[in-house]
Amino acid sequence: MRKCLALIAVGVLLGFTSSKAQDVVPSSGNKSGIQKPSRDFVMLQFTYENWLNAPDSINISGLGRGFNAYLCYDWPLGKSNFSFAAGVGIGTSNIYFNNQQLVFTDTGSAGSQVSFIDEQRDYKKYKLTTAYFEAPFELRFFSNKENRNKGFKAAAGLRVGTLVGAHTKGRYNVEGVKVVEKINTKRYLENWRFAATLRLGYGNFSVMGTYNLNGLFKPNAGPEVTPYSVGICITGL
């Protein structure tokens, strides 16, 4: 996975380099002077993660963070400044808790439950991590038709993801020895997530935000929290 992300990052950097040489020079074979521009095939997003509607009993702390990487295909809408894009990729989220841990229990006829309790150990860090295989869909606007690596850009859309992994992870010490406690389970979380997305920026850089349209936990399995994120997005190629 790290090698794949590194290759994507290198591709984006190459896209930036090529964008420097994409000033339009009309040629005899291209009367409009419009070259085939970058279509933002690659999107890398670095985000701050948090939950809305979290009850006071949940002690979220620290800097929740996430990373998303997508490969997209872009279809220009005629000769307008708009296009439609769809793609596939991965999305991850890490939420940290202060002096608290998640306990997964099975209450039989009452169903499965997620409880947030005072930590039983002196955790140095404790977090919930989720990972999704996702498909982003965007309606895009670009102000510079000759070179999309320059000029104002905006995009609004929907992100659809299926849960591929979830775990809690806590670190603590026992007589000076570092211990990592990890529990993998997807049982208590929704299998799908749907999120509205928005990006605004200039050239290859933009600010972005997402807002989940459904909850994180299954009904009656956990608190009705709504994940959201804000961050930066790097696009290219």
N, C-alpha and C positions, 0 to 999 in steps of 0.2 A: 504493500500500500504506500509506504513512504517513497519507494522508487517511482511509482506512478505519479504521485503528487509532485515529485521533483521534476519529472519529465514535463508535466503540465506547466509548472512554473517556468522552466526553460523556454517552453514554447511561447508563453506570454511575453517573456523578455525579448525573444526574437521578433515577436509581433511589434513590440515597442520600437525596436531598432528599424524594422522595415517601415514603420509609420513615419519616421523622420524623412524618408526618401519618397514619400507619396504625395508631395506637392504636385498639383496637376500641371502637365505640359501637353496642351492639345496636339494631336497628331493628325496626319492626313487621313488615317483610318478610323478616327474617332472624333467626329465633328463636334460633338457636345463637350469634349474635353473631360468627360466623366469616366474615371477608371473604375475597375472592380474594387470596391473598398473593403476594409475590414468589416466582417459581419458579426463580430463578437462571438466567435465560435466557443471560446473558452471564458468561463466566469469563475473567479476565485473570490470567496467571501470570508472575511474575518469578522466575527460578531461578538457582541455582548449579549448574554442570554439571561432572561429572568422570567418570572411568572406574575401574571395579574390575578387578582381575586384570591391570593393566597391567604388563608386564615392566620390570625395572630399567633397561633400555636406553631407555625412553621418558621424557623429561624434561618432564612436564606442569608448568606453572608459572602464576603469575598467578591471576586470578579468572575461571574459566570461567563463562560466563553464557548464559542463554537467555530466550526470551520465547514464550509461548503465548497464543493468543486463540481462544476457542470460542463458538459460538452453539448453545445446547442447547434441547431441549424436555423438559419434566418431566411425568411421569404419576403423580399420587398413587395409592398402592395402597390403595384403599378409604378407610376413615375412620381408618386407622392413621397413625402418625408417619413412615411410610416412603414413598419414591417411587422411581421409576426414571427415569433421564434418558439421552438420547442426543443427539449433536450432531455438528457439523463445525467445522473451523477449521484453523489453522496452528500448527506448532511448530518453533522454531529452537533451535540449539545452537552455541556457540562454545567451542572448546578451544584454549588457548594453550600454546606450547612454549618452553622456554628453551634458547637456543644449539643449536637443532635444527630441521630441516626435513623434510618428507615428500617422498620421491621415488617416483614412480609408474613402474614399469618393466614391460615385457612380456618374459617369459623364454621365449617360444615354447611348447614342449611342456610345460614345468613350470607354465605358467599365469601370470597376472598377479600382481604382488607390490607391496606397499606397504612401503617401507623408511624407517626413521627414522635419519637420519645427522646428523653434526655439520654445522652450517650452513656453507655455502660463502661466505656474505656476512655482514656485520655487521648482521643484522636488528634493527631497533628493536622490532618486534612480528612474531610469526608465529603463525598460527592455522589451524584447520580448522573450517569452517562447514558445517552441514547444515540443510536445511529440509524439512519434511514436511507433506503434506496429511493431516489426521488426523480420526478419529472417536472421541470419548471416550464411554464407557458407564459409568454410575455407579449404584449402589444408595445412596440418600441417606436420612439420618435427620435429622429436625429436632425439637427439643424444644418449640418454640413453634408450635402449630398456627394460632394467631390471627394471628401476624405472623412470617414466616420471616426477616425482616430483623433480628430480635432472637432471642436465645437460642442455645443450643449447637447446632452442626451437625457432622455427620460424613458422609463419603462414601468408599466403596471401589469400585474398578472396574478397567476395562481400557481402554487407549488403543491404537488400531490406526492406523498411519500408513504412507503410501507416500512414498518419497523423490522429491522434485521438484527438488532442487538440492543440489549439494555443491561446495565449492571450498576451496583453500588460498589464503592471502593473507599476503604478507610486505612489510614496509616497510623500506627502507634508503636511505642517502644515497650519491650519487656526486658528488664534488667540490661538496658543498653543495646538490645538487639532490635533492629527495625523489623516490624511485622506488617505485612500488607494483607488485608482481609477483603476479599472480593466475592460478591454474590451475583451470579448471572441469572436473570429471569425476565421474561417478556410477558408473563402471565397476567400481570395486573395493569398493563398499559394498553391503550388503544392500538390496534394493529395498523391503523391508517392515520395519517395527519393531513389536514388541508389548511393551507395558509395563504392569505393574501399578501402580495409582495409589491414593493415600490422602490424604484431606483431613480436618483437624480444626480447628474454629474457633468463633468466636462472631459472630453477625450477618453482616455482609458481608465479614469478613476471616477468613482461615484460613491455617494452615501446611500445606504439602503436600509430598509426595515421590513419586518415580517410580523404578521399577526395571525395566530392560529384561529381557525374557524370552528374547531372542535377541541375538546378537552384532552389532557394528557393521559389521565387514568380512565379505565373502564367505569361505567356506571356502578355505584355502590362499592367500588374497589379502592377509592382514594378521594382526596379533596378535589373539588371542581375548579382546578387551576387552569389558566389560559396562558400558554407559553408565548413569548414574543421576543424579538431580537432587533438590534440596531447595529450597524457596523459599516465597513467599507467594502467596496467591490472593485476588483481589478478585471478588466476585460481586454480581449485582444484576439488576433488572428482572424 
